[in-house]
Amino acid sequence: MFDRILPYLLAGVSVGGQYALIAVGYTMVYGILRLINFAHGDIFTAAGFFMVYLVASLPMQLAIPVVIILTVALGFILERVAYKPLRTAPRMSVMISAIGASYLMQNLMWYVTGGLAKQYPVLPWLSNIVQIGSASTKIVTIVTPILTVGLVIALVALIKHTKIGMAMRAVSHDFETSQLMGIRINNVISMTFIIGSALAAVGSMLYFTNFSTVTPTVGAMPGLKAFVAAVFGGIGSIPGAVIGAFLIGICESLIKAAGYTAFSDAFTFALLIVVLLFKPTGLFGEKAAEKV
């Protein structure tokens, strides 16, 4: 019995780690701007296309850091163009801008690629097969949770022990007061998008090593599931988003192991409904105090 479930457990932990890297981007932006960055899944997709096209002309060792730099630049440009001009606008306007940015990026990718699916390049070493007990799996399955936890620990350390991290925490706690105290709000927000985009780029490399076809809309479902993970863990809480992502990834895989593959996606969104009904702030979320 365990031998049959083991491959699904390994896959669930791996996919959960990939969701976690995307979910951290959602939860960081929400923690500071109280905004759901609906274009975050499209940044993840763009990172996949960057790799496809760059590998055609650059060696892999150079292509990987260039992909991360381009993805970070894309996230920075998105924040400056779509969100910065709306700092003082009603929240609904910013949300509409986020949805518009998402569809714009999808359509740009359709135009550039001709709507054709692209084969993701094979990343050396990560695609190698290893034997774990009775299960055969790619090395990326083992690397993903370790790398995810390592990156999240580094991120938490940055937020707790650096000047920019202190500024992020201050802005998250009270946006207006932080601005009055001289914190450069625009720099803090830009850094948040930069970190989130870099994590999305790493997540895309891990994800497409397993799911090797890149299409303009491929990031929509992982992006939505990462958003659910962020809500489930308590949106605004980085550890909560990571734990929520791992739980969703493992539960999805166990549902597939039980033979209910058709319901694996439905489970994620059913979970969102249940969480919103019984614990709207998520597992580790804090109840926000309303200002009057």
ZADO-1210 file (C-alpha; in nm, 4 decimals, padded with zeros to 6 digits):
<atoms>
<atom x="00.0000" y="00.0000" z="00.0000" code="MET" pos="1"/>
<atom x="00.2719" y="00.2470" z="00.1043" code="PHE" pos="2"/>
<atom x="00.4773" y="00.1532" z="-00.2016" code="ASP" pos="3"/>
<atom x="00.1871" y="00.2583" z="-00.4232" code="ARG" pos="4"/>
<atom x="00.1302" y="00.5876" z="-00.2407" code="ILE" pos="5"/>
<atom x="00.4991" y="00.6839" z="-00.2068" code="LEU" pos="6"/>
<atom x="00.5382" y="00.8249" z="-00.5620" code="PRO" pos="7"/>
<atom x="00.2274" y="01.0388" z="-00.5088" code="TYR" pos="8"/>
<atom x="00.3557" y="01.1655" z="-00.1734" code="LEU" pos="9"/>
<atom x="00.6877" y="01.2630" z="-00.3297" code="LEU" pos="10"/>
<atom x="00.5084" y="01.4371" z="-00.6176" code="ALA" pos="11"/>
<atom x="00.2792" y="01.6165" z="-00.3717" code="GLY" pos="12"/>
<atom x="00.5703" y="01.7521" z="-00.1674" code="VAL" pos="13"/>
<atom x="00.7446" y="01.8640" z="-00.4865" code="SER" pos="14"/>
<atom x="00.4384" y="02.0375" z="-00.6321" code="VAL" pos="15"/>
<atom x="00.3631" y="02.1908" z="-00.2926" code="GLY" pos="16"/>
<atom x="00.7094" y="02.3463" z="-00.2881" code="GLY" pos="17"/>
<atom x="00.6510" y="02.4945" z="-00.6327" code="GLN" pos="18"/>
<atom x="00.3151" y="02.6375" z="-00.5223" code="TYR" pos="19"/>
<atom x="00.4873" y="02.7766" z="-00.2130" code="ALA" pos="20"/>
<atom x="00.7376" y="02.9807" z="-00.4148" code="LEU" pos="21"/>
<atom x="00.4497" y="03.1394" z="-00.6070" code="ILE" pos="22"/>
<atom x="00.2323" y="03.1829" z="-00.2967" code="ALA" pos="23"/>
<atom x="00.5038" y="03.3809" z="-00.1173" code="VAL" pos="24"/>
<atom x="00.4826" y="03.6429" z="-00.3931" code="GLY" pos="25"/>
<atom x="00.1066" y="03.6734" z="-00.3453" code="TYR" pos="26"/>
<atom x="00.1262" y="03.6979" z="00.0313" code="THR" pos="27"/>
<atom x="00.4113" y="03.9541" z="00.0358" code="MET" pos="28"/>
<atom x="00.2319" y="04.1897" z="-00.2018" code="VAL" pos="29"/>
<atom x="-00.0935" y="04.1509" z="-00.0112" code="TYR" pos="30"/>
<atom x="00.0812" y="04.2105" z="00.3203" code="GLY" pos="31"/>
<atom x="00.2032" y="04.5515" z="00.2060" code="ILE" pos="32"/>
<atom x="-00.0488" y="04.6745" z="-00.0515" code="LEU" pos="33"/>
<atom x="-00.3575" y="04.4719" z="00.0482" code="ARG" pos="34"/>
<atom x="-00.3653" y="04.3757" z="-00.3194" code="LEU" pos="35"/>
<atom x="-00.3979" y="04.0385" z="-00.4899" code="ILE" pos="36"/>
<atom x="-00.1497" y="04.0530" z="-00.7768" code="ASN" pos="37"/>
<atom x="-00.3503" y="03.8551" z="-01.0329" code="PHE" pos="38"/>
<atom x="-00.0654" y="03.8887" z="-01.2849" code="ALA" pos="39"/>
<atom x="00.1739" y="03.6895" z="-01.0647" code="HIS" pos="40"/>
<atom x="00.0878" y="03.3610" z="-01.2376" code="GLY" pos="41"/>
<atom x="00.1674" y="03.5243" z="-01.5720" code="ASP" pos="42"/>
<atom x="00.5095" y="03.6340" z="-01.4442" code="ILE" pos="43"/>
<atom x="00.5659" y="03.2662" z="-01.3602" code="PHE" pos="44"/>
<atom x="00.4655" y="03.1752" z="-01.7187" code="THR" pos="45"/>
<atom x="00.6873" y="03.4463" z="-01.8697" code="ALA" pos="46"/>
<atom x="00.9835" y="03.2999" z="-01.6786" code="ALA" pos="47"/>
<atom x="00.9147" y="02.9692" z="-01.8541" code="GLY" pos="48"/>
<atom x="00.9162" y="03.1346" z="-02.1975" code="PHE" pos="49"/>
<atom x="01.2316" y="03.3301" z="-02.1140" code="PHE" pos="50"/>
<atom x="01.4088" y="03.0010" z="-02.0511" code="MET" pos="51"/>
<atom x="01.2757" y="02.8445" z="-02.3732" code="VAL" pos="52"/>
<atom x="01.4044" y="03.1286" z="-02.5910" code="TYR" pos="53"/>
<atom x="01.7286" y="03.2024" z="-02.4052" code="LEU" pos="54"/>
<atom x="01.8526" y="02.8429" z="-02.4098" code="VAL" pos="55"/>
<atom x="01.8353" y="02.8570" z="-02.7888" code="ALA" pos="56"/>
<atom x="02.1174" y="03.1126" z="-02.7918" code="SER" pos="57"/>
<atom x="02.2924" y="03.0928" z="-02.4528" code="LEU" pos="58"/>
<atom x="02.4560" y="02.8115" z="-02.2557" code="PRO" pos="59"/>
<atom x="02.2386" y="02.6800" z="-01.9720" code="MET" pos="60"/>
<atom x="02.4721" y="02.8113" z="-01.6986" code="GLN" pos="61"/>
<atom x="02.4256" y="03.1653" z="-01.8303" code="LEU" pos="62"/>
<atom x="02.0585" y="03.1305" z="-01.9261" code="ALA" pos="63"/>
<atom x="01.9450" y="03.0476" z="-01.5701" code="ILE" pos="64"/>
<atom x="02.0639" y="03.3730" z="-01.4033" code="PRO" pos="65"/>
<atom x="01.9492" y="03.5770" z="-01.7059" code="VAL" pos="66"/>
<atom x="01.6004" y="03.4255" z="-01.6739" code="VAL" pos="67"/>
<atom x="01.5867" y="03.5310" z="-01.3074" code="ILE" pos="68"/>
<atom x="01.7055" y="03.8839" z="-01.3942" code="ILE" pos="69"/>
<atom x="01.4505" y="03.9219" z="-01.6767" code="LEU" pos="70"/>
<atom x="01.1685" y="03.7913" z="-01.4562" code="THR" pos="71"/>
<atom x="01.2649" y="04.0335" z="-01.1797" code="VAL" pos="72"/>
<atom x="01.2727" y="04.3183" z="-01.4344" code="ALA" pos="73"/>
<atom x="00.9264" y="04.2166" z="-01.5576" code="LEU" pos="74"/>
<atom x="00.7861" y="04.2212" z="-01.2036" code="GLY" pos="75"/>
<atom x="00.9465" y="04.5604" z="-01.1382" code="PHE" pos="76"/>
<atom x="00.8044" y="04.7080" z="-01.4611" code="ILE" pos="77"/>
<atom x="00.4603" y="04.5640" z="-01.3822" code="LEU" pos="78"/>
<atom x="00.4575" y="04.7337" z="-01.0428" code="GLU" pos="79"/>
<atom x="00.5746" y="05.0678" z="-01.1825" code="ARG" pos="80"/>
<atom x="00.3329" y="05.0712" z="-01.4774" code="VAL" pos="81"/>
<atom x="00.0194" y="04.9007" z="-01.3452" code="ALA" pos="82"/>
<atom x="00.0204" y="04.9713" z="-00.9707" code="TYR" pos="83"/>
<atom x="00.2337" y="05.2730" z="-00.8795" code="LYS" pos="84"/>
<atom x="00.0115" y="05.5287" z="-01.0638" code="PRO" pos="85"/>
<atom x="-00.2840" y="05.3976" z="-00.8600" code="LEU" pos="86"/>
<atom x="-00.1340" y="05.4324" z="-00.5104" code="ARG" pos="87"/>
<atom x="-00.4096" y="05.6663" z="-00.3930" code="THR" pos="88"/>
<atom x="-00.6875" y="05.5184" z="-00.6092" code="ALA" pos="89"/>
<atom x="-00.9711" y="05.3091" z="-00.4636" code="PRO" pos="90"/>
<atom x="-00.8756" y="04.9473" z="-00.4046" code="ARG" pos="91"/>
<atom x="-01.1204" y="04.8287" z="-00.6694" code="MET" pos="92"/>
<atom x="-00.9329" y="05.0303" z="-00.9333" code="SER" pos="93"/>
<atom x="-00.6053" y="04.8637" z="-00.8401" code="VAL" pos="94"/>
<atom x="-00.7652" y="04.5187" z="-00.8553" code="MET" pos="95"/>
<atom x="-00.9063" y="04.5920" z="-01.2023" code="ILE" pos="96"/>
<atom x="-00.5606" y="04.7074" z="-01.3092" code="SER" pos="97"/>
<atom x="-00.4151" y="04.3771" z="-01.1816" code="ALA" pos="98"/>
<atom x="-00.6689" y="04.1744" z="-01.3819" code="ILE" pos="99"/>
<atom x="-00.6010" y="04.3887" z="-01.6895" code="GLY" pos="100"/>
<atom x="-00.2259" y="04.3410" z="-01.6513" code="ALA" pos="101"/>
<atom x="-00.2787" y="03.9647" z="-01.6321" code="SER" pos="102"/>
<atom x="-00.4782" y="03.9508" z="-01.9560" code="TYR" pos="103"/>
<atom x="-00.2367" y="04.1895" z="-02.1282" code="LEU" pos="104"/>
<atom x="00.0581" y="03.9653" z="-02.0448" code="MET" pos="105"/>
<atom x="-00.1292" y="03.6546" z="-02.1587" code="GLN" pos="106"/>
<atom x="-00.2181" y="03.8165" z="-02.4907" code="ASN" pos="107"/>
<atom x="00.1384" y="03.9396" z="-02.5412" code="LEU" pos="108"/>
<atom x="00.2624" y="03.5850" z="-02.4878" code="MET" pos="109"/>
<atom x="00.0036" y="03.4532" z="-02.7340" code="TRP" pos="110"/>
<atom x="00.1250" y="03.7102" z="-02.9894" code="TYR" pos="111"/>
<atom x="00.4962" y="03.6398" z="-02.9412" code="VAL" pos="112"/>
<atom x="00.4635" y="03.2607" z="-02.9416" code="THR" pos="113"/>
<atom x="00.1842" y="03.2322" z="-03.1958" code="GLY" pos="114"/>
<atom x="-00.0183" y="03.0457" z="-02.9329" code="GLY" pos="115"/>
<atom x="00.1945" y="02.7341" z="-02.9823" code="LEU" pos="116"/>
<atom x="00.3090" y="02.5215" z="-02.6896" code="ALA" pos="117"/>
<atom x="00.6856" y="02.5307" z="-02.6399" code="LYS" pos="118"/>
<atom x="00.8991" y="02.2472" z="-02.5081" code="GLN" pos="119"/>
<atom x="01.0847" y="02.3466" z="-02.1907" code="TYR" pos="120"/>
<atom x="01.4562" y="02.2645" z="-02.2070" code="PRO" pos="121"/>
<atom x="01.5924" y="01.9804" z="-01.9971" code="VAL" pos="122"/>
<atom x="01.7783" y="02.1236" z="-01.6986" code="LEU" pos="123"/>
<atom x="02.0963" y="01.9234" z="-01.6313" code="PRO" pos="124"/>
<atom x="02.1034" y="01.7104" z="-01.3173" code="TRP" pos="125"/>
<atom x="01.7529" y="01.8139" z="-01.2014" code="LEU" pos="126"/>
<atom x="01.5949" y="01.5883" z="-01.4643" code="SER" pos="127"/>
<atom x="01.8005" y="01.2827" z="-01.3666" code="ASN" pos="128"/>
<atom x="01.6114" y="00.9859" z="-01.2219" code="ILE" pos="129"/>
<atom x="01.6786" y="00.8597" z="-00.8684" code="VAL" pos="130"/>
<atom x="01.5401" y="00.5645" z="-00.6743" code="GLN" pos="131"/>
<atom x="01.3744" y="00.6315" z="-00.3357" code="ILE" pos="132"/>
<atom x="01.2526" y="00.3106" z="-00.1802" code="GLY" pos="133"/>
<atom x="01.0274" y="00.1512" z="-00.4366" code="SER" pos="134"/>
<atom x="00.9666" y="00.4763" z="-00.6263" code="ALA" pos="135"/>
<atom x="01.1574" y="00.6246" z="-00.9177" code="SER" pos="136"/>
<atom x="01.1491" y="01.0038" z="-00.9402" code="THR" pos="137"/>
<atom x="01.3426" y="01.2988" z="-01.0761" code="LYS" pos="138"/>
<atom x="01.6011" y="01.4719" z="-00.8600" code="ILE" pos="139"/>
<atom x="01.3903" y="01.7891" z="-00.8842" code="VAL" pos="140"/>
<atom x="01.1314" y="01.6169" z="-00.6630" code="THR" pos="141"/>
<atom x="01.3891" y="01.5956" z="-00.3837" code="ILE" pos="142"/>
<atom x="01.5480" y="01.9344" z="-00.4479" code="VAL" pos="143"/>
<atom x="01.2212" y="02.1330" z="-00.4564" code="THR" pos="144"/>
<atom x="01.1140" y="02.1099" z="-00.0884" code="PRO" pos="145"/>
<atom x="01.4727" y="02.1561" z="00.0354" code="ILE" pos="146"/>
<atom x="01.5301" y="02.4601" z="-00.1877" code="LEU" pos="147"/>
<atom x="01.1880" y="02.6035" z="-00.1029" code="THR" pos="148"/>
<atom x="01.2428" y="02.5795" z="00.2723" code="VAL" pos="149"/>
<atom x="01.5935" y="02.7235" z="00.2362" code="GLY" pos="150"/>
<atom x="01.4727" y="03.0212" z="00.0319" code="LEU" pos="151"/>
<atom x="01.1857" y="03.0896" z="00.2717" code="VAL" pos="152"/>
<atom x="01.4179" y="03.0782" z="00.5746" code="ILE" pos="153"/>
<atom x="01.6504" y="03.3242" z="00.3978" code="ALA" pos="154"/>
<atom x="01.3543" y="03.5478" z="00.3158" code="LEU" pos="155"/>
<atom x="01.2250" y="03.5453" z="00.6739" code="VAL" pos="156"/>
<atom x="01.5766" y="03.6283" z="00.7968" code="ALA" pos="157"/>
<atom x="01.5930" y="03.9182" z="00.5487" code="LEU" pos="158"/>
<atom x="01.2579" y="04.0527" z="00.6689" code="ILE" pos="159"/>
<atom x="01.3478" y="04.0221" z="01.0372" code="LYS" pos="160"/>
<atom x="01.7127" y="04.1314" z="01.0400" code="HIS" pos="161"/>
<atom x="01.7727" y="04.3837" z="00.7600" code="THR" pos="162"/>
<atom x="01.6869" y="04.7483" z="00.7120" code="LYS" pos="163"/>
<atom x="01.4679" y="04.6822" z="00.4064" code="ILE" pos="164"/>
<atom x="01.2984" y="04.4002" z="00.5973" code="GLY" pos="165"/>
<atom x="01.2189" y="04.6319" z="00.8871" code="MET" pos="166"/>
<atom x="01.0757" y="04.8798" z="00.6385" code="ALA" pos="167"/>
<atom x="00.8584" y="04.6049" z="00.4857" code="MET" pos="168"/>
<atom x="00.7234" y="04.5118" z="00.8272" code="ARG" pos="169"/>
<atom x="00.6533" y="04.8753" z="00.9103" code="ALA" pos="170"/>
<atom x="00.4715" y="04.9387" z="00.5825" code="VAL" pos="171"/>
<atom x="00.2730" y="04.6168" z="00.6250" code="SER" pos="172"/>
<atom x="00.1660" y="04.7244" z="00.9733" code="HIS" pos="173"/>
<atom x="00.0721" y="05.0840" z="00.8893" code="ASP" pos="174"/>
<atom x="00.1170" y="05.2184" z="00.5363" code="PHE" pos="175"/>
<atom x="00.0339" y="05.5847" z="00.6074" code="GLU" pos="176"/>
<atom x="00.2367" y="05.6187" z="00.9273" code="THR" pos="177"/>
<atom x="00.5405" y="05.4562" z="00.7636" code="SER" pos="178"/>
<atom x="00.5232" y="05.7130" z="00.4865" code="GLN" pos="179"/>
<atom x="00.5064" y="05.9963" z="00.7406" code="LEU" pos="180"/>
<atom x="00.8091" y="05.8513" z="00.9230" code="MET" pos="181"/>
<atom x="01.0230" y="05.8878" z="00.6118" code="GLY" pos="182"/>
<atom x="01.0201" y="05.5301" z="00.4800" code="ILE" pos="183"/>
<atom x="01.0499" y="05.5274" z="00.1022" code="ARG" pos="184"/>
<atom x="00.7287" y="05.3449" z="00.0237" code="ILE" pos="185"/>
<atom x="00.7982" y="05.3066" z="-00.3483" code="ASN" pos="186"/>
<atom x="01.1339" y="05.1391" z="-00.2831" code="ASN" pos="187"/>
<atom x="00.9794" y="04.8977" z="-00.0341" code="VAL" pos="188"/>
<atom x="00.6993" y="04.8012" z="-00.2721" code="ILE" pos="189"/>
<atom x="00.9389" y="04.7591" z="-00.5632" code="SER" pos="190"/>
<atom x="01.1610" y="04.5322" z="-00.3500" code="MET" pos="191"/>
<atom x="00.8561" y="04.3238" z="-00.2617" code="THR" pos="192"/>
<atom x="00.7763" y="04.2697" z="-00.6298" code="PHE" pos="193"/>
<atom x="01.1420" y="04.1965" z="-00.7061" code="ILE" pos="194"/>
<atom x="01.1625" y="03.9244" z="-00.4392" code="ILE" pos="195"/>
<atom x="00.8279" y="03.7739" z="-00.5400" code="GLY" pos="196"/>
<atom x="00.9267" y="03.7675" z="-00.9086" code="SER" pos="197"/>
<atom x="01.2644" y="03.6066" z="-00.8334" code="ALA" pos="198"/>
<atom x="01.0922" y="03.3302" z="-00.6360" code="LEU" pos="199"/>
<atom x="00.8417" y="03.2829" z="-00.9201" code="ALA" pos="200"/>
<atom x="01.1334" y="03.2423" z="-01.1633" code="ALA" pos="201"/>
<atom x="01.2889" y="02.9719" z="-00.9459" code="VAL" pos="202"/>
<atom x="00.9481" y="02.8087" z="-00.9056" code="GLY" pos="203"/>
<atom x="00.9004" y="02.8028" z="-01.2833" code="SER" pos="204"/>
<atom x="01.2301" y="02.6196" z="-01.3351" code="MET" pos="205"/>
<atom x="01.1283" y="02.3529" z="-01.0851" code="LEU" pos="206"/>
<atom x="00.7724" y="02.3287" z="-01.2179" code="TYR" pos="207"/>
<atom x="00.8582" y="02.3004" z="-01.5871" code="PHE" pos="208"/>
<atom x="01.1227" y="02.0389" z="-01.5166" code="THR" pos="209"/>
<atom x="00.8271" y="01.8117" z="-01.4329" code="ASN" pos="210"/>
<atom x="00.5617" y="01.9641" z="-01.6625" code="PHE" pos="211"/>
<atom x="00.7714" y="02.0380" z="-01.9666" code="SER" pos="212"/>
<atom x="00.5244" y="02.2201" z="-02.1944" code="THR" pos="213"/>
<atom x="00.4919" y="02.5997" z="-02.1731" code="VAL" pos="214"/>
<atom x="00.1797" y="02.7746" z="-02.3053" code="THR" pos="215"/>
<atom x="00.0634" y="03.1365" z="-02.2555" code="PRO" pos="216"/>
<atom x="-00.2005" y="03.0338" z="-01.9997" code="THR" pos="217"/>
<atom x="-00.0131" y="02.7548" z="-01.8219" code="VAL" pos="218"/>
<atom x="00.0523" y="02.9708" z="-01.5146" code="GLY" pos="219"/>
<atom x="-00.3156" y="03.0392" z="-01.4488" code="ALA" pos="220"/>
<atom x="-00.3901" y="02.7194" z="-01.2549" code="MET" pos="221"/>
<atom x="-00.0664" y="02.7071" z="-01.0500" code="PRO" pos="222"/>
<atom x="-00.1190" y="03.0775" z="-00.9792" code="GLY" pos="223"/>
<atom x="-00.4749" y="03.0212" z="-00.8565" code="LEU" pos="224"/>
<atom x="-00.3699" y="02.7254" z="-00.6430" code="LYS" pos="225"/>
<atom x="-00.0847" y="02.9286" z="-00.4935" code="ALA" pos="226"/>
<atom x="-00.3356" y="03.2035" z="-00.4147" code="PHE" pos="227"/>
<atom x="-00.5583" y="02.9479" z="-00.2405" code="VAL" pos="228"/>
<atom x="-00.2532" y="02.8260" z="-00.0473" code="ALA" pos="229"/>
<atom x="-00.1808" y="03.1836" z="00.0630" code="ALA" pos="230"/>
<atom x="-00.5415" y="03.2292" z="00.1794" code="VAL" pos="231"/>
<atom x="-00.5450" y="02.8876" z="00.3476" code="PHE" pos="232"/>
<atom x="-00.2271" y="02.9617" z="00.5421" code="GLY" pos="233"/>
<atom x="-00.3330" y="03.3165" z="00.6226" code="GLY" pos="234"/>
<atom x="-00.2649" y="03.5678" z="00.3505" code="ILE" pos="235"/>
<atom x="00.0072" y="03.8037" z="00.4649" code="GLY" pos="236"/>
<atom x="00.1843" y="03.5234" z="00.6537" code="SER" pos="237"/>
<atom x="00.4867" y="03.3798" z="00.4699" code="ILE" pos="238"/>
<atom x="00.5162" y="03.0606" z="00.6809" code="PRO" pos="239"/>
<atom x="00.1392" y="03.0167" z="00.6509" code="GLY" pos="240"/>
<atom x="00.1538" y="03.0407" z="00.2712" code="ALA" pos="241"/>
<atom x="00.4317" y="02.7795" z="00.2592" code="VAL" pos="242"/>
<atom x="00.2508" y="02.5353" z="00.4887" code="ILE" pos="243"/>
<atom x="-00.0743" y="02.5865" z="00.2959" code="GLY" pos="244"/>
<atom x="00.1034" y="02.5190" z="-00.0337" code="ALA" pos="245"/>
<atom x="00.2589" y="02.1936" z="00.0894" code="PHE" pos="246"/>
<atom x="-00.0745" y="02.0749" z="00.2301" code="LEU" pos="247"/>
<atom x="-00.2541" y="02.1473" z="-00.0968" code="ILE" pos="248"/>
<atom x="00.0151" y="01.9769" z="-00.3041" code="GLY" pos="249"/>
<atom x="00.0110" y="01.6627" z="-00.0866" code="ILE" pos="250"/>
<atom x="-00.3703" y="01.6443" z="-00.0698" code="CYS" pos="251"/>
<atom x="-00.3982" y="01.6830" z="-00.4484" code="GLU" pos="252"/>
<atom x="-00.1560" y="01.3977" z="-00.5035" code="SER" pos="253"/>
<atom x="-00.3343" y="01.1719" z="-00.2536" code="LEU" pos="254"/>
<atom x="-00.6640" y="01.2400" z="-00.4320" code="ILE" pos="255"/>
<atom x="-00.4989" y="01.1286" z="-00.7554" code="LYS" pos="256"/>
<atom x="-00.3635" y="00.8196" z="-00.5794" code="ALA" pos="257"/>
<atom x="-00.7194" y="00.7346" z="-00.4732" code="ALA" pos="258"/>
<atom x="-00.8270" y="00.7422" z="-00.8373" code="GLY" pos="259"/>
<atom x="-01.0149" y="01.0735" z="-00.8297" code="TYR" pos="260"/>
<atom x="-00.7825" y="01.2690" z="-01.0593" code="THR" pos="261"/>
<atom x="-01.0755" y="01.4588" z="-01.2134" code="ALA" pos="262"/>
<atom x="-01.1491" y="01.6150" z="-00.8720" code="PHE" pos="263"/>
<atom x="-00.7949" y="01.7168" z="-00.7753" code="SER" pos="264"/>
<atom x="-00.8385" y="02.0757" z="-00.8959" code="ASP" pos="265"/>
<atom x="-01.1914" y="02.0989" z="-00.7547" code="ALA" pos="266"/>
<atom x="-01.0569" y="02.0010" z="-00.4122" code="PHE" pos="267"/>
<atom x="-00.8326" y="02.3094" z="-00.4018" code="THR" pos="268"/>
<atom x="-01.1189" y="02.5496" z="-00.4583" code="PHE" pos="269"/>
<atom x="-01.3557" y="02.3584" z="-00.2310" code="ALA" pos="270"/>
<atom x="-01.0903" y="02.3999" z="00.0372" code="LEU" pos="271"/>
<atom x="-01.0877" y="02.7759" z="-00.0263" code="LEU" pos="272"/>
<atom x="-01.4644" y="02.7922" z="00.0286" code="ILE" pos="273"/>
<atom x="-01.4405" y="02.5927" z="00.3528" code="VAL" pos="274"/>
<atom x="-01.1575" y="02.8112" z="00.4847" code="VAL" pos="275"/>
<atom x="-01.3433" y="03.1323" z="00.4034" code="LEU" pos="276"/>
<atom x="-01.6557" y="02.9996" z="00.5754" code="LEU" pos="277"/>
<atom x="-01.4972" y="02.8831" z="00.9005" code="PHE" pos="278"/>
<atom x="-01.1692" y="03.0750" z="00.9301" code="LYS" pos="279"/>
<atom x="-01.1587" y="03.3702" z="00.6894" code="PRO" pos="280"/>
<atom x="-00.8153" y="03.4806" z="00.8127" code="THR" pos="281"/>
<atom x="-00.6589" y="03.1394" z="00.7370" code="GLY" pos="282"/>
<atom x="-00.4550" y="02.9145" z="00.9657" code="LEU" pos="283"/>
<atom x="-00.1974" y="03.1771" z="01.0659" code="PHE" pos="284"/>
<atom x="-00.3660" y="03.5003" z="00.9593" code="GLY" pos="285"/>
<atom x="-00.4332" y="03.7802" z="01.2026" code="GLU" pos="286"/>
<atom x="-00.7679" y="03.9490" z="01.2267" code="LYS" pos="287"/>
<atom x="-00.7332" y="04.3011" z="01.0881" code="ALA" pos="288"/>
<atom x="-00.8570" y="04.5858" z="01.3069" code="ALA" pos="289"/>
<atom x="-01.0874" y="04.8262" z="01.1291" code="GLU" pos="290"/>
<atom x="-00.9892" y="05.1934" z="01.1595" code="LYS" pos="291"/>
<atom x="-01.2661" y="05.4420" z="01.2290" code="VAL" pos="292"/>
</atoms>
